[in-house]
């Protein structure tokens, strides 16, 4: 296949030592149409947004394997313009945003000047004109995760008289949009964060009650609110099994560290004592003994990504900080602090 050189950030070992700017071989536009049976697209990237899973994937793929034979691309969320749409339904110059579940190919990560995306592993929509490329890149993963969380508890909350839900980690990137979605459905929300973010979650996101996890007893405070369901965006076990709760879902699992994989992967991480405990909780709920429990992962639904365009105003897209392409390491360092309010975005000027 004919290729050309493009700059990209790739890794061969775990974060942060393995992350480096390199030159990749990107396919030429005239080669995209004929790629296999699955549609592909070639995108000139304008911005990408970092997520903890990007660091976790570097550690999983590059850290546990003693050095990769071939460099891997990184970062899932992106925005940009179509160079070649292949058979995807998009055409040249369309402005798009989306995410890929598998940025592992050298030319498939979003932290690059160009990327080729396999639509079997990606979800993409046209970018609203009123959103900047930076704003568009900040949305896909966290929005789809929040939307999945809401869908997983909706039956229990909507059928209740109180319509109360607890969202743990309300100032996290996913927690923010989970609160926004819950409030749009008319639910009552209690959320947790540090005192630094109290005004943000109450005034901006319109949560009904707040618990400062650094100074207040979280379980007792949330239990007093009597939620019908709990959505956990941060990990841990503090609010599992509340008397009022019929449904508990988590996007993290029991783990609380930021460097290792969360989500359904934690069911199978038998090096951790958490895995059998999670299976026991799931089985008890499945058989009707206590609250229904599960660890969930986002659903890659294009209609949900389209829904974001009709739901979110530019003022409701929360960006913590923006870095230049050459500053990718600084951007990851900001993300790794765990103190970002909103998304850490990298602007790609190419």
LINKA-V552973 format. One record per backbone hydrogen bond with DSSP energy under -0.5 kcal/mol. NH is the residue of the N-H (numbers start at 1). CO is the residue of the C=O. E is the energy in kcal/mol with one decimal. If there is no record, write none. Layout:
nh:NH co:CO e:E
nh:NH co:CO e:E
//
This chain:
nh:4 co:26 e:-2.3
nh:6 co:24 e:-1.7
nh:8 co:22 e:-2.3
nh:9 co:111 e:-2.8
nh:10 co:8 e:-0.6
nh:10 co:20 e:-2.7
nh:11 co:72 e:-1.8
nh:12 co:18 e:-0.7
nh:14 co:62 e:-0.7
nh:18 co:14 e:-2.7
nh:19 co:16 e:-1.2
nh:20 co:10 e:-2.7
nh:22 co:8 e:-3.6
nh:24 co:6 e:-3.3
nh:24 co:22 e:-0.5
nh:26 co:4 e:-2.8
nh:26 co:24 e:-0.8
nh:28 co:2 e:-1.6
nh:31 co:28 e:-2.0
nh:32 co:29 e:-1.5
nh:33 co:29 e:-0.5
nh:35 co:32 e:-1.7
nh:36 co:34 e:-1.0
nh:41 co:117 e:-1.7
nh:42 co:84 e:-2.8
nh:43 co:115 e:-2.7
nh:44 co:81 e:-3.0
nh:45 co:43 e:-0.8
nh:45 co:113 e:-1.7
nh:46 co:79 e:-2.9
nh:47 co:79 e:-1.6
nh:48 co:346 e:-2.1
nh:49 co:77 e:-0.8
nh:50 co:344 e:-2.8
nh:54 co:51 e:-1.8
nh:55 co:51 e:-0.8
nh:55 co:52 e:-0.5
nh:56 co:52 e:-2.3
nh:57 co:53 e:-2.6
nh:58 co:54 e:-1.6
nh:59 co:55 e:-2.3
nh:60 co:56 e:-2.5
nh:61 co:57 e:-3.2
nh:62 co:58 e:-2.2
nh:63 co:58 e:-0.8
nh:63 co:59 e:-0.7
nh:64 co:59 e:-1.2
nh:64 co:60 e:-0.6
nh:67 co:62 e:-1.0
nh:67 co:65 e:-2.8
nh:68 co:12 e:-2.8
nh:72 co:11 e:-2.4
nh:73 co:104 e:-0.6
nh:73 co:105 e:-0.5
nh:74 co:9 e:-0.7
nh:77 co:49 e:-0.8
nh:78 co:98 e:-2.6
nh:79 co:47 e:-2.0
nh:80 co:96 e:-2.2
nh:81 co:44 e:-2.4
nh:82 co:94 e:-2.6
nh:83 co:42 e:-2.9
nh:84 co:42 e:-1.7
nh:88 co:85 e:-2.3
nh:93 co:82 e:-3.0
nh:94 co:91 e:-2.1
nh:96 co:80 e:-2.9
nh:96 co:94 e:-0.6
nh:97 co:125 e:-2.5
nh:98 co:78 e:-2.2
nh:99 co:123 e:-2.0
nh:100 co:76 e:-1.3
nh:101 co:121 e:-3.4
nh:102 co:121 e:-0.6
nh:105 co:102 e:-0.5
nh:108 co:105 e:-2.1
nh:109 co:105 e:-0.5
nh:110 co:75 e:-2.1
nh:111 co:74 e:-1.8
nh:112 co:110 e:-1.6
nh:113 co:7 e:-2.7
nh:115 co:43 e:-1.8
nh:116 co:107 e:-3.1
nh:117 co:41 e:-2.6
nh:117 co:115 e:-0.5
nh:119 co:39 e:-2.5
nh:119 co:117 e:-0.6
nh:121 co:118 e:-2.1
nh:123 co:99 e:-2.2
nh:125 co:97 e:-2.6
nh:127 co:95 e:-3.0
nh:131 co:128 e:-1.3
nh:136 co:132 e:-2.5
nh:137 co:133 e:-2.2
nh:138 co:134 e:-1.0
nh:139 co:136 e:-1.2
nh:140 co:136 e:-0.7
nh:143 co:139 e:-2.8
nh:144 co:140 e:-2.6
nh:145 co:141 e:-2.0
nh:146 co:142 e:-2.6
nh:147 co:143 e:-2.9
nh:148 co:144 e:-1.9
nh:149 co:145 e:-2.3
nh:150 co:146 e:-2.4
nh:151 co:147 e:-2.1
nh:152 co:148 e:-1.8
nh:153 co:149 e:-0.9
nh:153 co:150 e:-0.9
nh:154 co:150 e:-1.4
nh:157 co:153 e:-2.2
nh:158 co:154 e:-3.0
nh:159 co:155 e:-1.6
nh:160 co:157 e:-1.1
nh:165 co:188 e:-2.6
nh:166 co:229 e:-2.4
nh:167 co:190 e:-2.7
nh:168 co:166 e:-0.6
nh:168 co:231 e:-2.5
nh:170 co:192 e:-2.1
nh:171 co:192 e:-0.6
nh:172 co:169 e:-1.5
nh:176 co:172 e:-2.4
nh:177 co:173 e:-1.0
nh:178 co:174 e:-1.9
nh:179 co:175 e:-2.3
nh:180 co:176 e:-2.2
nh:181 co:177 e:-2.3
nh:182 co:178 e:-2.3
nh:183 co:179 e:-2.7
nh:184 co:180 e:-1.8
nh:185 co:181 e:-1.0
nh:185 co:182 e:-0.6
nh:186 co:183 e:-1.5
nh:187 co:182 e:-2.2
nh:188 co:163 e:-3.2
nh:190 co:165 e:-1.9
nh:191 co:209 e:-2.1
nh:192 co:167 e:-1.2
nh:193 co:211 e:-1.9
nh:197 co:194 e:-1.3
nh:198 co:195 e:-1.4
nh:201 co:197 e:-2.3
nh:202 co:198 e:-2.0
nh:203 co:199 e:-3.0
nh:204 co:199 e:-0.8
nh:204 co:200 e:-1.2
nh:205 co:200 e:-2.0
nh:207 co:201 e:-2.7
nh:208 co:189 e:-1.7
nh:209 co:189 e:-1.8
nh:211 co:191 e:-2.2
nh:213 co:193 e:-1.5
nh:213 co:211 e:-0.9
nh:215 co:212 e:-1.3
nh:216 co:212 e:-2.8
nh:218 co:216 e:-0.9
nh:221 co:217 e:-2.3
nh:222 co:218 e:-2.8
nh:223 co:219 e:-2.7
nh:224 co:220 e:-1.8
nh:225 co:221 e:-1.0
nh:226 co:222 e:-0.9
nh:226 co:223 e:-0.7
nh:227 co:222 e:-0.6
nh:228 co:164 e:-2.9
nh:229 co:164 e:-1.0
nh:230 co:247 e:-2.3
nh:231 co:166 e:-3.2
nh:232 co:230 e:-0.6
nh:232 co:249 e:-2.8
nh:233 co:168 e:-2.2
nh:233 co:231 e:-0.7
nh:236 co:253 e:-0.7
nh:240 co:237 e:-1.5
nh:242 co:239 e:-0.7
nh:245 co:242 e:-1.1
nh:246 co:228 e:-3.6
nh:247 co:228 e:-1.1
nh:248 co:292 e:-3.2
nh:249 co:230 e:-2.5
nh:250 co:294 e:-1.7
nh:251 co:232 e:-2.1
nh:265 co:262 e:-0.8
nh:266 co:263 e:-2.4
nh:267 co:264 e:-1.7
nh:268 co:265 e:-1.6
nh:270 co:268 e:-1.8
nh:272 co:269 e:-2.2
nh:275 co:272 e:-0.8
nh:277 co:273 e:-0.8
nh:278 co:274 e:-2.4
nh:279 co:275 e:-2.1
nh:280 co:276 e:-2.2
nh:281 co:277 e:-2.2
nh:282 co:278 e:-2.6
nh:283 co:279 e:-2.7
nh:284 co:280 e:-2.4
nh:285 co:281 e:-2.3
nh:286 co:282 e:-2.6
nh:287 co:283 e:-2.0
nh:288 co:285 e:-1.2
nh:289 co:284 e:-3.1
nh:290 co:288 e:-1.0
nh:292 co:246 e:-2.8
nh:294 co:248 e:-1.7
nh:296 co:250 e:-2.2
nh:296 co:294 e:-0.5
nh:299 co:144 e:-0.6
nh:301 co:299 e:-1.8
nh:302 co:300 e:-0.6
nh:304 co:301 e:-0.6
nh:305 co:301 e:-1.5
nh:306 co:302 e:-2.6
nh:307 co:303 e:-1.6
nh:308 co:304 e:-1.4
nh:309 co:305 e:-0.9
nh:309 co:306 e:-0.5
nh:310 co:306 e:-0.9
nh:310 co:307 e:-0.5
nh:311 co:307 e:-1.0
nh:312 co:308 e:-2.7
nh:316 co:313 e:-1.9
nh:317 co:314 e:-1.5
nh:318 co:316 e:-0.6
nh:319 co:317 e:-0.7
nh:320 co:318 e:-0.5
nh:320 co:343 e:-2.1
nh:321 co:343 e:-1.3
nh:323 co:345 e:-2.6
nh:325 co:347 e:-0.7
nh:327 co:324 e:-1.5
nh:328 co:325 e:-1.1
nh:331 co:327 e:-2.2
nh:332 co:328 e:-2.5
nh:333 co:329 e:-2.1
nh:334 co:330 e:-2.0
nh:335 co:331 e:-2.2
nh:336 co:332 e:-2.6
nh:337 co:333 e:-0.7
nh:337 co:334 e:-0.9
nh:338 co:335 e:-1.6
nh:339 co:334 e:-0.5
nh:342 co:340 e:-0.8
nh:343 co:318 e:-2.5
nh:344 co:50 e:-0.6
nh:345 co:321 e:-2.7
nh:345 co:343 e:-0.6
nh:346 co:48 e:-3.2
nh:347 co:323 e:-3.3
nh:347 co:345 e:-0.5
nh:348 co:46 e:-3.1
nh:349 co:347 e:-0.7
nh:350 co:348 e:-1.0
//
